[in-house]
Amino acid sequence: MAEVILTVLGSGSRGNSLHLEHGGAALLVDAGLSAKQLEARMEEAGATAAELLGVILTHEHGDHTAGLRTFLKKRKIPVFASHGTKDALEPELATAEWRSFEAGALVEIGGFRIETFPVPHDAAEPIGMRVSAGKVKVGLISDLGFVTRLVVERLKGCHALVLESNYDEAMLREEEKRPWSVKQRISARHGHLSNGAAAKLVEEVAGPELRELFLGHISEDCNRPELAKRAIEEALRKSGRKGVRVHETSAERVGERVEIHAGK
């Protein structure tokens, strides 16, 4: 029996949310899809049977929170967020049941033990997470401009990783729709991770425990799923971790419902 079931409901510039299930209970990480899409995709993935304990937010940007207000009208569940994220969203979500904490805090939600840590991104108080449930550890980073030593340390020893692989450096340079200022923001130290930067991170953190790796927030204009996957698979090869399954994700469709096991 799986100790954790992970489903990426959607990931990309148009919306981000994932569903973690353990022991009959569940947790949403971010709610950047519409409430209608969140409900439909959970139904499609067969993820509606588990009791939803709450939503935990990585940061306040709309592609991670757009569906939250309407979703909370139907689902009377608490919202877990850093103090900075709560303060940024509270004016529009004053009636939410907030459970706020400082980035770096340990947050326990039912059987989920969530070690949060700060990440560099242009948001109020963004966080990454290492979620433990049973014996399984899942590392999750969404938006960040560069990899800190703290990020590396927190992601080591995980059985599954959800990592941003936002843009291909050459495609970002050559893309014509974005002004140079936006390109600079994307590639800055508080922007997003390139395929190359994500690959270097994987080389550092991929250990013998790692089973599943999900590539998130892939840009539709400045990246291609096959480019991101190729870079990560090469990093895994260099690390001697050829047995790891690499999953591409998309904001346009629900991902595979993946069972995460601690053992082989």
N, C-alpha and C positions, 0 to 999 in steps of 0.2 A: 504493500500500500504506500502511495506517495506521502511523504511528510509535508511537502509544500507543492501546490499547483500554482504556476505563474502564467498569467495571460496578459499580453500587451494588448489593451483594447484599442490603442492607437498611439502613434508616436511620429512627430514631425512638426513642421512650422505651423500647421493648421490645427494642431491639438495633440495633447499628451495625457494618457492615463493608463495605469496598469492595475491589475487585480491579483492579489495574493490570497491564497486559501490554505487553511491549515486546521485540521480537526473540527470541521463543520463551521468554522468561523472565517471571516474574510475581511480584507482591508483594501481600500482604494488608495493608490498613490497618485495624487493629482486628479483634476477633473476638468481638463482642457477641451473636452468634446462637449457638444450640447447634451443636455440632460436626456433628450430623446435618444441620441446616439449611445450614450452611456448605458441606458437601460436596454436598448436593442442589442448592443454588442455583448453585454453580459448574458442576455438571453441566448444569443447565437452561440456563445462559447459554452453554454451550460453552466454558467457561474452564478446563477441566481438562487440556488438552493441553500448555499451557506449564509449564515447570519452576518450581515455587514456591520462591523463594529465601529467604523468611522472612516474618515478621509484624512490622510496626512499629506501636507503640501510641501513641495520642494522650494517654491517661491511664488511670488504674487503675479507674475506675468500672465496675460490673458490666454496664451496657448497652454497654460497649466491650470487655469481656474475658470474659464469662460462659462462652463456649465454648472458651476457650483450653486449659484443662487437658486435656480429652478430645481436642481436635483435635491436640494435640502428642503424644498417645500413638500416633496413626496417622501423623502427619507429623513426621518427625524434622528439624525446621527451627529455625533460631535465632529468638530474639525480640529485637527492637531496641526500646529504650525509654530514656527519660530516667532518670537515677539515682534520682530521687524515685519515679517510677512503678515501677521495678524493686524498690526497697526496700519499697514498699507491697504488692507482689504476691508477692515471693519466699518469704515464709513458707508460702504455699499452692502455690507453683510452684518449689520448691527444685531440682528436677531439670531445669528448663528450661535451654536453652543461651542464656544471657543475653549480650547485647551492649549495654551501657549507655553513655550519653553525657550530657553536659550540655546542657540546653535552649539552643539557639543554635548547636549544633555542626553541621558538615557531615558527613553520613553517606552513604557510598557502598556500595550493595548491587548487585553485578553492574553492569548498565548503567543503574541508577537512581542519580541524584545528588540527595540529599535535603537541602535547606537547612531546618533546624528553627529554630523561634523560639518564645519563651515567649508564652503567652496567659493572660489573667486568668480563672481558673475555680477553683472550690473543690475542687481536687485537689492532690496532692503536688507535681508538677512538670509541668503539662500543656503540650503543644506544638501548634503549627500547623506546616504544612510547605509548601514549594514543591519539587515533584518535577520534575526535568528528565530526560528520556529522549530521546535523539536531539536533535532541534531543538524538541521539544514541552515546554512548561512547564505543570504542573498545580498550582494553588494549593488548599490544603485547610485549612479550619478547622472544627472540630467544635463544641465547647462553649466559649463565652466570654461573659463578662458585659458587656463593652464593647469597643469597637474602639480599639486603641492606634495610635499613629503607626507603630510597627514593623509591625503587622499590615498597614496600608495599603501601606507600602513593599514588603513581601514579596509582596503579591498583585498588584502592578502588573505588567503585561507578560505575564500568563498567557494561554494559549490556552484553558484550561478552568478553571473554579472550582467547588469543592464548598463551599457555605456553609451554616451553620446559619441557619434562619429558624424559630425555635422556637414563638413565641406571638404572637397578636394581642392587643394591650394591652387592648382593651375586653373581649374574651372572657375573658382572665385575671382581670380585675376581677370579672366577673359569674359566673365558674365557682363552683359551690356545693360541690363535693366536697373541695376543698383548703382547709385552714385558712389564715388570713392569714399565719402564719409561713412556710408553704411558698411562698405567692405572693410574699412578700418575698424569699425566697431565689432564686426563679426570676428575678425582675426586678432583683436586686442586681448590683453591679459585678463579682461573681464567680459569676454565675448563667448566664443564657442570653440570646441575642439575640432581640429582637422582630422582626417583619416590617419595622417602620419603621427600626430600626437596621440591619438587613441591607440594606435598600434604600439607605440613606445610604452604606453601605460600597460598594455596587455603583456608585453615582454617582461615587465617588472613584477606584475602581480599574479600571473597565471601559474598556479601551483598544481600539484598532483590531485587536489580535491576538485578542481574545476571540471564541471560536466557540461554546462550550458552557458552560452554567451549571446546576449541580445544586443544588436546594434540599433540605437535609437536616434531620433531627431535628425534623420538623414535629409538634407536639403533637396528639394525637388529641382531647384535651378542650378545649384552649385555642387552637386554630387550625383553619383549613381550608386544604387545598392551593390552592384557587382564590384565597383571600385572599392567601396568601404569593406566589403566582405573579403576581397582579395588581400587588402592590406592587413586585416586582422588575422586571416588564415596564415599569412606569411609570418606574422609575429608569433603565432602559436607554434608554427613549425620550428622557428628558431629557438623557442623555449622548450621544445621536445614534447609539446602537448597536442599531438595530432588527433587525439580522440575526442576533442571538444567539439560539440555541435555549435555552429554559428547561425543565428537566426536574424534575418533582415526584418525590419518592422516598417510600418507605413501608417500615416494618419488617415488613410482612405479605407482601411480594412482592419478587422480584428485579426490578431495573430493566433498562432497555434496554442492550444491549452497544453502546457508542458509540465510534466511531473518532474520534480527535483528531488533526488535522493542523495543522502549523505554517503551511503555505501556504494560499492561498485556494482 
